[in-house]
């Protein structure tokens, strides 16, 4: 697959809101292959200008407490769950974690 094709697939997975595992299964792509693509893209783009921040859409029906920690990290507390998000956290992983917390709490 071409470099552009890999980038499109990575963007499609991120926009899908699905976990990487589920998306790969539905698309018939090996999870390990997809993770290698992501790693290669991160390595190749590391020296380029910093990419724009991509925020995950997360909707929650109740209030979430947040607390700012040192070094730009935040702590999210909801229904007994505590998630600490450090600066530079992988947005895909954070999306999956927040979706799992939301599913388990509601």
C-alpha positions in Angstrom: 0.0 0.0 0.0 1.2 3.5 -0.8 2.3 6.0 1.9 -0.8 8.1 1.1 -3.1 5.1 1.3 -1.7 4.3 4.8 -2.3 7.8 5.9 -5.9 7.7 4.6 -6.5 4.4 6.5 -5.1 5.8 9.7 -7.2 9.0 9.4 -10.3 6.9 8.6 -9.7 4.7 11.7 -9.3 7.8 13.9 -12.4 9.4 12.5 -14.5 6.2 13.0 -14.6 6.4 16.8 -14.0 2.6 16.9 -11.1 0.9 18.7 -8.2 0.1 16.5 -8.9 -3.6 17.0 -12.5 -3.5 16.0 -11.8 -1.2 13.0 -9.1 -3.5 11.7 -11.3 -6.6 12.2 -14.1 -4.9 10.2 -11.7 -3.8 7.4 -9.9 -7.2 7.2 -6.5 -5.6 8.1 -4.1 -7.2 10.5 -4.0 -5.3 13.8 -0.2 -5.7 13.9 0.2 -4.4 10.4 -1.9 -1.4 11.1 0.1 -0.6 14.3 3.3 -0.9 12.2 1.8 1.7 9.8 1.0 4.0 12.7 4.5 3.7 14.1 6.1 4.3 10.7 4.0 7.4 10.1 4.9 8.7 13.6 8.6 8.1 12.9 8.6 9.7 9.4 6.6 12.8 10.5 8.6 13.3 13.7 11.0 15.7 12.1 8.3 17.7 10.2 6.4 20.6 11.6 4.2 19.6 14.5 0.8 18.3 13.3 -2.3 20.1 14.4 -4.0 18.7 17.5 -6.9 16.3 16.9 -9.5 16.4 19.7 -11.7 13.4 20.3 -15.4 13.9 20.4 -16.6 12.6 23.7 -20.2 13.3 24.9 -21.1 12.6 28.5 -24.5 13.0 30.1 -23.2 14.0 33.5 -20.5 16.2 34.9 -16.9 15.1 34.9 -14.6 16.5 37.5 -11.1 17.4 36.2 -8.1 18.6 38.1 -5.0 20.1 36.5 -1.8 18.4 37.7 1.8 19.6 37.3 3.5 19.6 33.8 0.2 20.1 31.9 -1.4 16.8 32.9 -5.0 16.5 34.0 -6.9 14.0 36.1 -10.4 13.0 35.1 -12.6 11.5 37.8 -16.0 9.9 37.0 -18.1 7.4 38.9 -15.1 5.9 40.8 -12.8 5.9 37.7 -9.7 8.1 37.7 -7.9 8.7 34.4 -4.7 10.7 34.4 -3.8 12.2 31.1 -0.2 13.3 30.6 1.0 15.8 28.1 1.7 14.1 24.7 -0.8 11.2 25.4 -1.7 9.2 22.3 -5.1 10.6 21.2 -6.3 7.3 19.9 -5.6 5.5 23.2 -7.2 8.3 25.2 -10.4 8.1 23.0 -10.6 4.3 23.6 -10.1 4.7 27.4 -12.7 7.4 27.7 -15.2 5.4 25.6 -14.6 2.4 27.8 -15.1 4.4 31.0 -18.3 5.9 29.5 -19.7 2.4 28.5 -18.9 1.0 32.0 -20.5 3.9 33.9 -23.8 4.3 32.0 
